[in-house]
Amino acid sequence: MEKPVLINKYKLLLSLLILFSGVTPAWSDEFNTDLLDAEDKNNLDLSRFSTAGYVMPGSYTLSLLLNNKSVTNQEITVRASNDQNNENAIDICLTKEQTGLLGLKDSALAKVIFDANGQCADFSALEGLTLRVDLTSTSLYISVPQIWLEYQDASWLPPSRWEDGLAGVLLDYNLNFDTTRYSREGQTQNISGSGTLGANLGAWRLRGDWQGRYNHASGGSDSSQRNVDWSRIYAYRALRDIGAKLTLGEDYLYSDLFDSWRYTGASLMSDETMLPPKLRGYAPEVSGIARTNAKVIISQQGRVIHETTVAAGPFRIQDLNSAVNGQLDVRVEEQDGSVQTFQVTTATIPYLTRPGQVRYKVAAGRPGSYDRHMEGPMFATGELSWGVTNSWSLYSGGIFSSDYLSIAAGVGRDLFRFGALSADVTQSVAKKLDDGTKQGRSYRVSYSKRFEEFNSDITFAGYRFSERDYMSMSDYLDARYHGGLHGNNKELYTITASKNFTDARLSAYLSWSHQTYWDLEDTDRYSFSVSRYFDLGDWRNMAGSLSVSRSEYKGKRDNTAWLNLSIPFGKGTASYNGNWSNDRYSQTASWYQRLNDKGDSYQLTAGSRTGGNGESATSQASAWYSHNGALADVTANISWQESSYTALGLTLNGGVTATREGAALHGGSSRGGTRMMVGTNGVAGVPVGISSQTNRFGVAVIPSIPSYYRTSTEINVNRLPDDIETAGSPVSESALTEGAIGFREFNVLKGQKGIATIGKADGSFPPFGASVRNSNNIETGMIGDHGSVWLSGISPGEKLTIWSGDKQQCEVVLPEQISHKPMTLICR
């Protein structure tokens, strides 16, 4: 049922006044009050209409719109001007802090004059800059010529508009529960979890990453295993003036030149996420094929950095942090009890720096193991890249300690229409080993190219060769403190490529890596997928896809292929799936459907499975349901295979965030990442964003806000209940620093609507045009002739205040029961 459209009371009144006065609003100076049907024509408050753009002096909560783009809600002061020639002239005052939200250039900001208290800015020196208050939309329109503004684009705001957010605490978690009962004998229960506990104070972020696991097997022999660890404790902050990030505590080395290792100390590095999106680099991804409903765990040196559940079929995990580099360990735990393990070597695109830019990373500390045992000498490391010209970049770096030394140098070349290329060489010297001192070199070449004319990418192609005695810092630590080096790298080939055939509605993706060692068998990992949309007679938008993957890791080979054909039916999709994995083959039919605009969905699957040893086909079935909730994201699944097993799984992904503005549970977010808290004047049940909703205290949290991006926070007006309406703009813009807890307050009215006559005890009425406001200083109505008023967002027993200009006239208390009939109220 659609909501009735309400005529804006301000626009209706203003139109009538303009009609009565016979003048246009741009030049209206006074009204012919004789035309108004008002007995007390001296008791009129028409000051807001007698001069174009006039607003009664006072304080207003307004939405700031900069060049028609929402910025934030602010308390804005309007005061009478000292203009001797116009007694109705007003000053719209922005404080120094509010002026900083406009993103003015330093040269423009120097021309702004503030009063003695810094509470009112004079922008007269900035030609073309205008301020206009529109009370009908409770907005302050600020028009600023581009010449006065810092660089910004559709998805990025300048540093002057970045916000560090509120002080507060947070807890993010990902919990997985699964149990499997086997037909022959035995049952297993597994609980695993990981997340981040954190606190914010100003620009500082304190974080502690945790992970835990509990396994229990019963049947033939009972056994249990459990462990909970703090994998990392650290603090960091953004240094926006130099475009860098400072980190203290336990960390992993993030480098474009050297392999990563764990250490305790401090680092300072240029932060690419502070740059406009077009200038940012590459983020790694992990792809594979799950044979059943499965849990994918991505870790590095024992630390879980990503954990999620996936449905049976191909998967690509693309939301890893761009700072993640080096080798990643991937573990795919299938619901039938089998496990896939492989490694992914993350790659960096050619090391290029924009002309005139300098990127740097420095760190110092002492290496340590996962169990916080310090090992190895104190070290310092640094690297630098300089954009010499529009096409050439030079870069270099080193690791320095008493027992280990590594020096790297390289050059990057933009080949323009032929892509980008970089090459570097690294020399290492490792001392105090059992077999003396070793030194060697490693050579690397990287290439990337976007072929616009062919609508395809080679995201990364690279080759690396390391001499037998070359050792990275992590190799050196293993050799010296952990019984020798196993897996001495020799050659590494990597490529990631994609191609779109627009006319054929076909796309293809390839990822491949080949690693050779001086002392181990080779490791291979590749995945290839191709998909195509097509029509068949009256059937439209059918899709077919084929995915294959192979991994050879630690002497074990896994081959998997997945074939899918899907046909849309109404609101859902029917599909056929064929899966071949080593010596087993399965084929299933499934139905998938999205349930609402919040992303809830389910999938039902049934089919058969055949072994490769002449086994007869067995039936299998599974179900999957995903819910994006205001309190947490929930995924539940069940799988059954004839004469084999029955498995149940549940995943909870969410968090809790608390600040001085309130606290709220919320859905899943990047661990310890940026988020936005929303307040709605204590009104519960207000839909915010895609799936969030304010709790009983009128607070909600939108998780996973991109750091440093221009982001819009909005009330979802399409899902507003009938008894709730917004007063002012339902959209606000922001750009938050990494890990910030942002805050936006929206003016919201909840309650009934009604017609009333407000009179005073002496029989008179409040002035015509006076404002009726609630306890949150939000206007709920405007006094008409004979005290008549249309009220919205009112509650039984609520106290309302009548304002004329900047003066309070009187107060009125609503009855305990509000009916649809006109009310008579006494204002005291």
Secondary structure, 3 states (H helix, E strand, C coil): CCCCCCCCHHHHHHHHHHHHHCCCCCCCCCCCHHHCCCCCCCCECCHHHHCCCCCCCEEEEEEEEECCEEEEEEEEEEEECCCCCCCCCEEEECCHHHHHHHCECHHHHCCCEECCCCCCEECCCCCCCEEEEECCCCEEEEECCHHHECCCECCECCHHHCEEECCEEEEEEEEEEEEEEECCCCEEEEEEEEEEEEEEECCEEEEEEEEEEEEEEECCCCEEEEEEEEEEEEEEEEEHHHCEEEEEEEEECCCCCCCCCEEEEEEEEECHHHCCHHHCCCCCCEEEEECCCEEEEEEECCEEEEEEEECCEEEEECCCCCCCCCEEEEEEEECCCCEEEEEEECCCCCCCCCCCCEEEEEEEEEEECCCCCECCCCEEEEEEEEECCCCEEEEEEEEEECCEEEEEEEEEEECHHHCEEEEEEEEEEEEEECCEEEEEEEEEEEEEEEEHHHCEEEEEEEEEEECCCCCCHHHHHHHHHCCCCCCCEEEEEEEEEEEEECCCCEEEEEEEEEEEECCCCCEEEEEEEEEEEEEECCEEEEEEEEEEEEEEECCEEEEEEEEEEEEEECCEEEEEEEEEECCEEEEEEEEEEECCCCCCEEEEEEEEEECCCCCCCEEEEEEEEEEECCCCEEEEEEEEECCCEEEEEEEEEEEEEEECCEEEEEECCCCCCCEEEEECCCCCCCEECCCEECCCCCEEEECCCCCCECEEEEECHHHCCCCEEECCCCEEEECEEEEEEEEEECCEEECEEEEEEEEECCCCCCCECCEEECCCCCEEEECCHHHEEEEEEECCCCEEEEEECCEEEEEEECCCCCCCCCEEEEEC
